[in-house]
Amino acid sequence: MTRDYDLIILGSGPAGFACAMQATKFDKKALIIEANEENLGGSWINTGTVPSKALRETAKNIYSYTSKFGDFHEKKPYERFKMRDVLKYKDKVLANENNEIKKNLIKNNVHTSRGFGKIIDANTIEITDHLGSQREVTADYILVSTGAQPKPPESFKVDHNKVHDINSILNMQHIPRRISIVGGNIQSIEFATIFASLGTKVTILNENADFLSYIDYEIRDEFQKVLDLLKISLVNGVKIQNVSKNELRNCTEIRYTKAETDELMVLETEVMLYFGGRIPNSKNIGLEALGVEMDEQGYIKVNKNHKTNVDSIYAAGDVVGFPALASVSFSQGRIAACDMFGIPSSELSVNIPFGIYSIPEIASIGLTEKEAIKQGFDVTVGRSYYNNLTKADISKNRIGLLKLVFETKTFKLLGVHICGEEACELIHIGQSVLFYNGDIRFFIQNVMNYPTYSEAYKVAAFNGVNRVYKAGAKYKDLLNK
Ligand SMILES: Cc1cc2nc3c(=O)[nH]c(=O)nc-3n(C[C@H](O)[C@H](O)[C@H](O)COP(=O)(O)OP(=O)(O)OC[C@H]3O[C@@H](n4cnc5c(N)ncnc54)[C@H](O)[C@@H]3O)c2cc1C
């Protein structure tokens, strides 16, 4: 039976985009349906990854300039820089990225259609456009990559004026003097350092009992120095009771209780930014009627090749849940396309790098020290603090730590954990060594450019080898093994 397309994709985020691009390399005819009338690229380009990183870039440059050459503490950046200039930079980046995605789709002959897609049967999609007109298209395969959206708070409303979510914060008209960020996820940390770098007084009201509990404990300690430097207050174990305007004091009042005391606290702030959870966009798109399996939260269940329990239907990206990253969504979309058209593809490596784009960054891959010990490894660590690196001294980015976790006997690298400038880039050096089952002597035996942040690997490796040596092993023999 001839169908209109080989593949139809719902949603043009990284999962959908990568799937379409890979399918065209197999000479397959692909259509992307996008519900957003104006922009392609999903939350990747329009409301998530790229805009937050563009905002971060300006904040980082402003902080770097005002703290190194200026008078950050006497004259706050918000007295010198305007939000409209910060936003202009971000908008230019978004316009470029939007153009880029369009160009790539056109170049690779991927068709696009604007409208809301709904699955009618295992090979048919109904598209409803913005004027309400409908048409049906058919394909051998369907990829659901509809992403996720912010989960609305229960005890207050996001009014997009004083109480923002990720969508409205990206269009704020001025740099606030005080901001309270509710939520303990990656984005809370990123935006806390973005606003603090612009001079805003930041409080994080973390709804979880602990903060960054999943990262290595020494990296967390190093990041605490960042919070202290930027004067970011952090309150853990918070339950928000309500949020209201105090006209008299011209502020927004957040009432919250703390888990351990139950005492009611009031925090006065100018604006609030809410980062609650996210909910998958899996409702009203025909999945239930077709019997596509989902979990109780609505995340679509898939196998390792991203196929659902219905043969012709695949799903990838945030709609399948953890880890909900653009980086991973690209790979998931590609793997789905390979499986659909019978092209062998490698599975995702178990070691997925993890990055937090705070200022400075946090990144990690592999086992933490505690995880490695728990798994029964005889573990040694090697550390390199940024304040011992020439590059960090030259650039005055002296807070930072790179930590190597390795097996004592074999020197086999088990994990890399970094807090500091360029951490999200540096982590990929460790990733390569991990992938090839390498050991930390790689960093000693190979010359590295100097001065660089990468030198931290060498310093940490020496530090690690020295620890083993001090523990009784023969240094010379160790390096020659
Ligand atoms: C503030 C923030 C910062 C982030 N930073 C990073 C980062 O630094 N690094 C990183 O890797 N990840 C980051 N992420 C996560 C990343 O943005 C997401 O993981 C990624 O965009 C998910 O991709 P996706 O393909 O699943 O869908 P999305 O990018 O969410 O796109 C889904 C698209 O589907 C469309 N759609 C929905 N329903 C339909 C329908 N029925 N018919 C047609 N179209 C439909 C939507 O309009 C949307 O355009 C961040 C997220 C946020 C919110």
The ligand as an SDF file (V2000), in Angstrom:
LIG
                    3D

 53 58  0  0  0  0  0  0  0  0999 V2000
   14.8690   26.2570   30.7070 C   0  0  0  0  0  0  0  0  0  0  0  0
   15.3450   25.0000   30.0560 C   0  0  0  0  0  0  0  0  0  0  0  0
   16.6940   24.8440   29.8070 C   0  0  0  0  0  0  0  0  0  0  0  0
   17.1720   23.6770   29.2180 C   0  0  0  0  0  0  0  0  0  0  0  0
   18.4990   23.5510   28.9970 N   0  0  0  0  0  0  0  0  0  0  0  0
   18.9870   22.4190   28.4180 C   0  0  0  0  0  0  0  0  0  0  0  0
   20.3790   22.2740   28.1720 C   0  0  0  0  0  0  0  0  0  0  0  0
   21.1680   23.1630   28.4780 O   0  0  0  0  0  0  0  0  0  0  0  0
   20.8150   21.1460   27.5840 N   0  0  0  0  0  0  0  0  0  0  0  0
   19.9600   20.1360   27.2240 C   0  0  0  0  0  0  0  0  0  0  0  0
   20.4180   19.1300   26.6820 O   0  0  0  0  0  0  0  0  0  0  0  0
   18.6250   20.2440   27.4560 N   0  0  0  0  0  0  0  0  0  0  0  0
   18.1230   21.3500   28.0340 C   0  0  0  0  0  0  0  0  0  0  0  0
   16.7680   21.4830   28.2680 N   0  0  0  0  0  0  0  0  0  0  0  0
   15.8650   20.3730   27.9020 C   0  0  0  0  0  0  0  0  0  0  0  0
   15.5120   20.4090   26.3990 C   0  0  0  0  0  0  0  0  0  0  0  0
   15.0140   21.6670   26.0360 O   0  0  0  0  0  0  0  0  0  0  0  0
   14.4760   19.3400   26.1170 C   0  0  0  0  0  0  0  0  0  0  0  0
   14.9230   18.1170   26.6560 O   0  0  0  0  0  0  0  0  0  0  0  0
   14.2660   19.1500   24.6150 C   0  0  0  0  0  0  0  0  0  0  0  0
   13.8770   20.3370   23.9950 O   0  0  0  0  0  0  0  0  0  0  0  0
   13.1900   18.0770   24.3900 C   0  0  0  0  0  0  0  0  0  0  0  0
   13.0910   17.8530   23.0350 O   0  0  0  0  0  0  0  0  0  0  0  0
   11.8270   17.1630   22.3710 P   0  0  0  0  0  0  0  0  0  0  0  0
   12.2430   16.8460   20.9670 O   0  0  0  0  0  0  0  0  0  0  0  0
   11.3310   16.0930   23.2120 O   0  0  0  0  0  0  0  0  0  0  0  0
   10.6680   18.2580   22.3550 O   0  0  0  0  0  0  0  0  0  0  0  0
   10.5360   19.8100   22.4100 P   0  0  0  0  0  0  0  0  0  0  0  0
   11.8090   20.5180   22.1680 O   0  0  0  0  0  0  0  0  0  0  0  0
    9.7970   20.1270   23.6390 O   0  0  0  0  0  0  0  0  0  0  0  0
    9.5800   20.0780   21.1560 O   0  0  0  0  0  0  0  0  0  0  0  0
    8.3050   19.5020   21.0660 C   0  0  0  0  0  0  0  0  0  0  0  0
    7.5410   20.1780   19.9490 C   0  0  0  0  0  0  0  0  0  0  0  0
    6.3620   19.4400   19.6850 O   0  0  0  0  0  0  0  0  0  0  0  0
    5.3190   20.3350   19.3460 C   0  0  0  0  0  0  0  0  0  0  0  0
    4.0480   19.6370   19.5570 N   0  0  0  0  0  0  0  0  0  0  0  0
    3.4700   19.2670   20.7410 C   0  0  0  0  0  0  0  0  0  0  0  0
    2.3290   18.5990   20.5220 N   0  0  0  0  0  0  0  0  0  0  0  0
    2.1750   18.5620   19.1710 C   0  0  0  0  0  0  0  0  0  0  0  0
    1.1910   18.0000   18.3220 C   0  0  0  0  0  0  0  0  0  0  0  0
    0.1420   17.2930   18.7990 N   0  0  0  0  0  0  0  0  0  0  0  0
    1.3110   18.1680   16.9760 N   0  0  0  0  0  0  0  0  0  0  0  0
    2.3780   18.8440   16.4690 C   0  0  0  0  0  0  0  0  0  0  0  0
    3.3360   19.3710   17.2240 N   0  0  0  0  0  0  0  0  0  0  0  0
    3.2450   19.2150   18.5610 C   0  0  0  0  0  0  0  0  0  0  0  0
    5.5540   21.4910   20.2900 C   0  0  0  0  0  0  0  0  0  0  0  0
    4.9340   22.6610   19.7870 O   0  0  0  0  0  0  0  0  0  0  0  0
    7.0740   21.5930   20.2800 C   0  0  0  0  0  0  0  0  0  0  0  0
    7.5160   22.4820   19.2870 O   0  0  0  0  0  0  0  0  0  0  0  0
   16.2620   22.6470   28.8640 C   0  0  0  0  0  0  0  0  0  0  0  0
   14.8920   22.8020   29.0950 C   0  0  0  0  0  0  0  0  0  0  0  0
   14.4280   23.9580   29.6930 C   0  0  0  0  0  0  0  0  0  0  0  0
   12.9630   24.1130   29.9280 C   0  0  0  0  0  0  0  0  0  0  0  0
  1  2  1  0
  2  3  1  0
  2 52  2  0
  3  4  2  0
  4  5  1  0
  4 50  1  0
  5  6  2  0
  6  7  1  0
  6 13  1  0
  7  8  2  0
  7  9  1  0
  9 10  1  0
 10 11  2  0
 10 12  1  0
 12 13  2  0
 13 14  1  0
 14 15  1  0
 14 50  1  0
 15 16  1  0
 16 17  1  0
 16 18  1  0
 18 19  1  0
 18 20  1  0
 20 21  1  0
 20 22  1  0
 22 23  1  0
 23 24  1  0
 24 25  2  0
 24 26  1  0
 24 27  1  0
 27 28  1  0
 28 29  2  0
 28 30  1  0
 28 31  1  0
 31 32  1  0
 32 33  1  0
 33 34  1  0
 33 48  1  0
 34 35  1  0
 35 36  1  0
 35 46  1  0
 36 37  1  0
 36 45  1  0
 37 38  2  0
 38 39  1  0
 39 40  1  0
 39 45  2  0
 40 41  1  0
 40 42  2  0
 42 43  1  0
 43 44  2  0
 44 45  1  0
 46 47  1  0
 46 48  1  0
 48 49  1  0
 50 51  2  0
 51 52  1  0
 52 53  1  0
M  END
$$$$
